[in-house]
Amino acid sequence: MKKEMLVSSLHDEREAEYLYRALAATEEGTVGKLFADLGVESDRQANLWERALAGIQVAAPPFHPGLRARLVSWLVYRLGGRQILPVLAAMKVRGLSIYRDSPDLVAAEAATPAAGTHESWHRDSRGGGSLRAAVFGANDGLVSNASLILGVAGATAEPRMVLMAGAAGLLAGGFSMAAGEYVSVRTQREMLEHQIELEKMELEAMPEEEIRELTLIYQARGLDEETARTLSRRLVEDPVQGLKTLAREELGLDPDTLASPVAAAVASFFSFAGGALVPLVPYVVGAGPGALGSSLLLTAVALLVLGGCMSLFTGRAFWFSALRMMLIGLAAGVATYGLGRLFNAAIS
């Protein structure tokens, strides 16, 4: 391996050990013990990288945690590991799936590891996540554009001005959401690809160490040592399955969830735009003096529907979520309408 790669791997392992100490200090029971044990494994792997450097007659540089590692450690002490999982994954902290899976799920995977227990779990979560994103995106578009339209309508009685403002709000909000989603997914994808590449390199260079780490994770999640070691070895023996397993179990990431940034941006745009179009429809079709009332009525109905859909994610009663969302959305619209009227009075 190149000197730079060895030095980088050594530094990453030492930083992981540094963060494991913070996690072990802030967690209790099985979770705390897992991170303490993984810290020992990180030290073992770091020593292997040091020996590899010595083999090419390069002295291992002294370790000093970087600014990012210090910040992440501070966040761990203040917020706890569970609250910053994506940040920890980016720092190549392993064992993050301990926050997600139960021992029962591990036992199921142990019985049929090739059946893809995790895969079905991830497919379900991705499907639910997409629906949730669509509902909340449409709700954002609906509330923000309805408020904008009502605010402008309060300031001027000219329908063309309201139509232009609503159209501008739809496009600006939609493109803003799309740009934000693209950057978010692109960044997440790059992080995932980088971490998987590191796992691939480590799996090729030191498979036994990876098996030991995976064994510790499975033990922490309910399997006895012998079963955990047997399962870990069986999974890692298959390079493709082993890499996917290590990414899931050590990093809490799933290689099969590499979403397309472009697709995410397009979906985000249309989700927001769909909601933003609802209060704008009466002005588009030329409802005349009754456009404002029609816009309010359509907005109220859409808020009821979207609020009811949100009950799927909150567990609340359908009508409770629907009425709450309608009242909150209309309150925002009334407030902006009132501000528009005040603005109109101030300049008249």
N, C-alpha and C positions, 0 to 999 in steps of 0.2 A: 504494500500500500504506500501511497505517497506520504511524505512527512507531514504535509499540511492536514491530510485527512486523519492521520493518527493523532496529531495534536488536537484537532477539533473534537474528535471522538473522546479523547481523554478529558478535555475541558467539559464537554456535555455530561459525561458520567460524573465528574466531580460536582457539577452544578446540581445534577439530579440528587446526589447524596446530600448536598447542602439543603435542598428542599425537602427531602425525606425526613430530615431531622426536625424541620419545622412542622411537617404534617404529623409525625409521630408524637410531637409535644402537644399538639392541639386536638388529637383524636384519642379516644379511649377504646379499651377492649380489643376486639378482633381487628378493627380497622387500624388502630394505633400500632398493634403488633405487626401487622402486614407491612406498614410503611417503615417500621424499624428494621424488619428483616430485609426489605428491599434496599434499604440504605446499606446494609452489610453486603448485599449482592452488588450494588453499585461500586462499593469500595473494591470488591474482588475484581470486577470488570475493569475498573480504572487501573488496578495493578497490572492486569494483563496488557492494557494499552501501553503502560509505562515500560513493560518488558519488551513489547514490540518496538518501541522507540529505541530502547537500549540495544536491540538487535541490529539496528541500522546506525548505531553509534550517535544517537541524538539524546541529549539530556532532557528529561521531562521538565517543562516549565513549572514554576510554583503556581499553585491555584489561588486565585482571588475572585470571589463571586462578582459577576458584573452587575451593573446598575439594574438591569432588568431582573436578574435573579434576586437581588436585594428587595426590589419592589414587590415581586411575587411573594417572597417570604413574608414581607410586611402584610400583604393582603391575606395570606394564610392565617397569620396570627390575629388579624382583625375580623376577618369574615368567615374563615374556615374553608377547607378544601372544596366542599360540596358546592359552594357559591361561585367558584371560579374554575370550574372544570375545563372549559376551553383554553383558558390561560395556562393551566397546568399541563394540558395535552401539548400545547405549543412548546413547552419547556422539556418535553420528553419525560415527564414523570409517569411511571408505570403504575399499574394496579388500580387505575381510575374506575374500572368496571365494578369495583367493590361497592361503589356508591349506587350502582344501578341494579345489579342482579341479586337474586335471592339464592340460598343454598338449594332450594327445590329446582330452580332452573338449571343450576350447575349439574345436579344429579340427573336431570333429564338429558342434558347434553352428554354426560358421561355414558349413559345407556345407549344413546344413538348419536354419536358425534357427527356422523356424516349426514344426519337428517336435516341439519340446518336450523336448530332451535333458535339460534340468535338471528338467523336470516329472517325467519317469520316475524320475530319480535320487531326487527328493524323495518320490515316492510309495513307492518301495522303502524308503527310510529310515524313512518314517512307519510303514509296515507292520511293519518289523522292530522299530522303537522301541516300538510298541504291544504286540507279543508279549513283548518283553523286560520292559516295565513290568508286564505281567500276571504273568509268571513270578516276577519279583522281589517283586512285591506279595504274591502268594500265599505265597511263601517267608517273607516277613516275618511275615505273619499266622500261619503254621504254627509257626514257631520261637518267636515271642513268646508265643503263647497256650498252646502245649504247655509251655513253661517255666513260665508262670503256673500252669497246671493242676497240673503236677508239684510245684511249690513249695507250693501249697495242700494237695495230697494228702499231702505229707510232714508238714504241720503238723496235719492233721485227717483222720480216717478217715470223716467224714460226707460221703457222696456229694452231698447237697443243697448243702453249702457249696462243694464243688468245682464243681458245676454253676453256681451263682450267680456264682462268681468267673470261670469260663470265659466265661459269657455276658456279664458286665460287661467282661471283657477284649476280647472280640470287638467289642462295640458301641463301647467307648471307643477302641480302636485303629482301627476302621473309620472312625468319625467324625473322629478326629484326622487320619488319612491323607487323607480326603476334603476336610477343611477346608484342609489344607496344599496339596493339589493344586489346589484352587480358587483359592487366593490366588496360587500360583505361575503358573498358566496365565493368570489374569486380569491379573496384572502383566505377563507376557510379551506378552499380546495388546495391552494398552494401550501398551506401549513400541513394538510393531510398528506399530500404527495411527498413533501420533504420528510415528514416523520416516518412514513412507510419506507422510503428509500433508506433511511438510517437503520430501520429494523431489518431490512433485507441485508444490508451490509453486515450487521451484527450476527444475524442468523447464519450467514455464510462463514464468518470469522470465528465465532464461538457458540456453536449450537448447544453445547452442554450447559453453558451459563444461561442461555435463554430458556432451556428446559427447567432449570432450577427456579428461575423467576416465575415462570408459568405455574410450576408446582406450588410455590408459595401462595400465589393468587388463588388457586383452586382450593388449597387448604383453608385459606382465610374465609372462603365462601362455603365451607361445609363438608368438603371431601376429606377422607382420611389420607395420610401421606402416600401410601402405596397406590391407591386409586388415582390420586392426583398426579403422581409421577408417571404412572402408566398412560393415563389420558394425555398428559403433556407430551410425552415421547411419541405417542401415536400421531398426534396432530402435527408435531413439528417435523416428523419424518417425511410428510408430503410438503414440498417447498411452497406450493401455491396456497394450500389450506393452512400451512403453518404460519405463513406471513399474514394471512387474513386474521388468524386466531390471535397472533401476537399483537396486531394492531388493535383488535377489539379489546382483548383482555388487559394488555399492558397500558395502552393509551386511551382506552374508552372510545376508540374511533372505529368506523366501519368503512373499509375500502369500497364497498358497494353503494355507499351513499354519496359518491362524488357527483354532486349535482352540476348541471350546466349553468354557468353564470348568466349566459344570454337567455336561456329558457326561464330562469328565475326572474330576470329583469323584465322580460316580456309579460310573464304571468303577474308580476307585481303591478306593472303599468295598467293592464286591463282590469285587474281586480279593483284598483283605486278608481280608475276611470269609470268603471261600471257603477260604482256607488256615487261618484261625483256627477254622473249624467242624470240621475233621477230627479233632483230638484231643478235641473236645467230644462227638462223636457217641455214643460208648458211654454217656456220662452222660445224654444226652438220651433214648436208647431204654431206659434203665434196666437196664444190664448188671449191676447189683448189685456184689458183691465183686470180680468180674472186670473191672470197668470200667477200673481203672487199667492192667491188663495189656493190655486191648484198645486203650486209648488209645495206649499205647506202641507196639503193633504197627502200628496205623494210621498213627501219626506216622512210624515208621521207613519204611514203604512209601511214604508221600507224600514224604518227604525223598529217597528214592531216585529217585522219578519226577521231582521238581523239580530235583534235582541233575543228573540226566541231561539234562533240558531246558536247563540252563545251559551244557551242553557246546556247544550251538548257537552261543553267543556267545563262548565262550572258545577253541574249537578243540581242547580237550582230548578225550581218549577218553571215550565215554559212561560206562563203568563207573567210570573214575577220578573224574569229576565227581560221579556218583551216590553212590559210597561216601564220598567226602570230605564231601559235604553231609550225609549221614546221620550220620557220625561227629561232625561239628561240632554239628549240631542236637541229637543225643542227649547230647553232652557238656554242652551248655548246660542241657538238661533234668535231667540227673543232678545238676549243680551246684545248681540251684534246689531240687530235691527234697531234697538233703542240707541245704541251708540251712533248708528247711521243717522237717526233722526236728530240727535243732538248736534252732530257735525253739520247737517243741513241747516239747522236753526242758527248755528254759529256763523255760517258764511252768508246767510240770507240778508 
